[in-house]
Amino acid sequence: MKKVAALACLLSLLGAIPAQAAELKDVFGREVPVGKGRPTLVLYANKSSREELRQHAYSFIYDLRAEKPIVLIHVDLRDVPGLFKGMARGEIKKSHRESIEHMRNVFRQHGETPPPELESSLYMVADSKGEPHKALGLKKGFDRVVARVLGPSGQELARGPFPESARRLEQSMVSDSEVLPTLRVVDMSR
């Protein structure tokens, strides 16, 4: 009986951990380095928007290759029944591996060697409660991918439906990286 009570206490403590702490880790348990010196493309997707994301994301990410962004995909699992969330996480891991291989092929098709940081540039976070999606106003079962561009320090530069706002998202990432070196030079001259 004491063991059951101790287990119940432990489970209640784990339930009290803030949801944000879990969001900082991807499905492989890696810390997501948002705001740590590289721009970030954040994509908000779910089961319904998976195909739309696959159709457009690879070429868009390739077009941003000079910026070397972190790509963070928040996968909303609110529409996945509780018993199947573990399987969904497994599918996300599989999708991560397939996406890395697909990106390598995109670089090869363009006659380029895939960058060494490719593996450490893609993070997929399984959001069981969909908190980041709710914060953007996305309701359970949404059918559009939404994207955000974050600057190297984590500030939001642009946001919009993807792929419709891809050009604006790309411009915000490129213009932000062009401004930063100028600021660094000015700061160094002091």
C-alpha angles and dihedrals in degrees: 000000000000090000091053091050091048091049091049090051091049092050092049090051091050089050090055094059108111116260089231092067090060091048091062091067127067126220090277093053094253119144111249108233099215113159095015102118103295129086116250133217108204117195122191112206143152140185092288095051098042096102093048089052093049092050096055112017101075097057091042092052090047090053089055094050094113089061092052093216128190107242113212120185116193107201113202110219097179091109093051114092113245095248091057100047091094090054090047090055089052090052090050090053090050090048090051092056092046091049093052090050092047091051090051088054092049090056091047091049088057091050094252132125111244110253117255091234093059093100092049093046101067122073127173118195121195106216107198094183097033094229096155089048093050089050088059092047095253111151124215109283096021113172104208131076113235121201135199129189116213123193124235091274093048100259116142113251101173143352136190149124113302131262094006093066095039094115093052091045091051093047092051092052094046095045092048092053091048092054096049099064090051091053091049092053091050091049092049093054094062 
